[in-house]
Amino acid sequence: VPHPVKSGDSPSLGGSDDSSDDTRKVQRREKNRIAAQKSRQRQTQKADMLHLESEDLERQNAALRREIKQLTEELKHFTSMLSSHETHCSILTTPPPEVLYAAHSFHQPHISSPRFQH
């Protein structure tokens, strides 16, 4: 004898299986919804962190560019000073006398020393 189908029942083999399947679907959907929400939150946090890091690097870059500009100006200044000094500097054109004397006296004791004479 066939059993009459009640409204709301599915044509599966038992009413209790359907309700547990529905419960599992609802639980799975809820779990998936929470996982998706956490994933979106992590993505937002990562984007925020990258934005802050980018701003920090931009500030560092600007500071380094200012330092390069300052050092370039100093280099120009010192190069100009050296260039104008070279035309008046006697040290750059002839070696200082103490350098010549030191080189001469370094070799002299070895040659005139009685120990080294044959």
C-alpha positions in Angstrom: 0.0 0.0 0.0 1.5 3.3 -1.0 1.9 6.0 1.6 0.3 9.3 0.9 2.8 12.2 0.5 2.2 15.0 2.9 2.8 18.6 1.8 6.3 19.7 2.7 7.6 16.2 2.6 10.2 15.4 -0.1 9.9 12.2 -2.0 13.0 10.8 -0.2 13.0 7.8 2.1 12.5 9.4 5.5 11.3 12.7 6.9 14.1 12.8 9.6 16.9 12.7 6.9 15.5 15.8 5.2 15.6 17.9 8.4 19.2 16.8 9.2 20.2 17.6 5.6 18.6 21.0 5.9 20.3 21.6 9.3 23.7 20.7 7.8 23.1 23.0 4.8 22.3 25.9 7.1 25.3 25.2 9.2 27.6 24.9 6.2 26.2 28.2 4.8 26.8 29.9 8.1 30.3 28.6 8.4 31.0 29.6 4.8 29.6 33.1 5.4 31.8 33.6 8.5 34.9 32.3 6.6 34.2 34.7 3.7 33.7 37.6 6.1 37.0 36.8 7.8 38.7 36.6 4.4 37.4 40.0 3.4 38.5 41.4 6.7 42.0 40.0 6.3 42.2 41.5 2.8 41.1 44.9 4.1 43.7 44.8 6.8 46.4 43.8 4.4 45.4 46.7 2.0 45.5 49.1 4.9 48.9 47.9 6.0 50.3 48.2 2.5 48.8 51.7 2.2 50.6 52.7 5.4 53.8 51.1 4.3 53.6 52.9 1.0 53.1 56.3 2.7 56.1 55.6 4.9 58.3 54.7 1.9 57.1 57.9 0.1 58.2 60.0 3.1 61.6 58.2 3.3 62.0 58.7 -0.5 61.3 62.4 -0.2 63.8 62.8 2.7 66.5 61.0 0.7 65.9 63.2 -2.3 66.2 66.3 -0.1 69.5 64.9 1.3 70.8 64.1 -2.2 70.0 67.7 -3.3 71.8 69.1 -0.2 74.9 66.9 -0.7 75.0 67.8 -4.5 75.0 71.5 -3.5 77.8 70.9 -1.0 79.8 69.0 -3.6 79.4 71.9 -6.1 80.5 74.4 -3.4 83.5 72.4 -2.3 84.5 71.7 -5.9 84.4 75.4 -6.7 86.4 76.2 -3.6 89.0 73.6 -4.5 89.2 74.9 -8.1 89.8 78.5 -7.0 92.3 77.3 -4.4 94.4 75.2 -6.8 95.5 78.3 -8.8 97.0 79.8 -5.7 98.3 76.7 -3.9 102.1 76.2 -4.0 101.8 72.8 -2.2 100.0 71.3 -5.2 102.7 72.4 -7.7 105.9 71.4 -5.7 106.3 68.7 -3.0 107.0 70.1 0.5 110.7 70.0 1.5 110.1 67.7 4.5 108.9 65.0 2.2 112.1 65.3 0.1 114.3 65.3 3.2 112.5 62.3 4.7 113.0 60.2 1.6 116.7 61.2 1.4 117.4 60.5 5.1 115.6 57.1 4.9 118.1 55.7 2.5 121.2 57.5 3.7 121.9 55.6 7.0 121.9 52.3 5.2 124.5 53.4 2.7 126.9 55.2 5.1 126.6 52.8 8.0 130.0 51.1 8.7 128.1 47.8 9.2 127.2 47.7 5.6 130.5 48.6 4.1 132.6 45.7 2.7 
